[in-house]
Amino acid sequence: MIDFNECPCSGKNMSTLVAPWILLTLYHHEGTHGYEIQKMILARLQELDLGLNMTGLYRHLNLLEKRGVLTSTWDTGEPGPAKRKYYLTESGKECLWRWLGTLGIQLLLIGKFLDEAHRVFPQAILPKVVMNQTGRKVN
């Protein structure tokens, strides 16, 4: 028997899109420490009741830095152990813009999928994704 609570269909094993969240956060908060990045992202995801694995966050930060999307410096100016401050590079800004385009396309695909699912299951209460002429979601 399948444990649907652990199945990807539950949404628990799907990516919470950590990389674009990191890029977007750093775009507005350059020089932020990893723990602060996590707090800012969690504040935005809280209403969805989703968590963010701290180990996963630092893994993403390291991978993004290795790819040249981020740079970091050690902050030794505060009491306690040194902390890394993260900054977007020009490549990081380009990566963020590419994520915006990619996620916009994915949103359109999800909207089409939900529209088709509604035709197949007309009694189901499904979210509606509505886009205006500029490709932005309409509430």
Residue pairs with C-beta under 8 A, 6 or more apart in sequence:
4 10
5 12
6 12
6 13
7 13
8 14
16 45
16 50
16 52
17 103
18 41
18 52
18 56
18 57
18 60
19 60
19 64
19 99
20 96
20 99
20 100
20 103
21 41
21 44
22 37
22 41
22 57
22 60
22 61
22 64
22 70
22 86
23 64
23 69
23 88
23 92
23 95
23 96
23 99
24 96
25 32
25 37
25 40
25 41
26 32
26 37
26 70
26 86
26 87
26 88
26 92
27 88
27 93
27 96
29 36
29 37
29 40
30 87
30 88
31 85
31 86
31 87
32 40
32 85
32 86
33 75
33 83
33 84
33 85
33 86
34 54
34 57
34 58
34 61
34 83
34 84
34 86
35 54
35 83
37 57
37 61
37 86
38 52
38 54
38 57
41 52
41 57
42 51
42 52
45 51
45 52
61 70
61 72
61 84
61 86
64 70
64 92
65 71
65 72
65 86
67 91
68 89
68 91
68 92
69 88
69 89
69 91
69 92
69 95
70 86
70 87
70 88
70 89
70 92
71 86
71 87
71 89
72 84
72 85
72 86
72 87
73 84
73 85
73 87
74 82
74 83
74 84
74 85
75 82
75 83
75 84
75 85
76 82
88 96
104 135
107 129
107 131
107 137
108 129
108 131
108 135
110 129
111 128
111 129
111 130
111 131
114 126
114 127
114 128
114 129
117 124
117 126
118 124
118 126
129 137
130 137
130 138
131 137
131 138
132 138
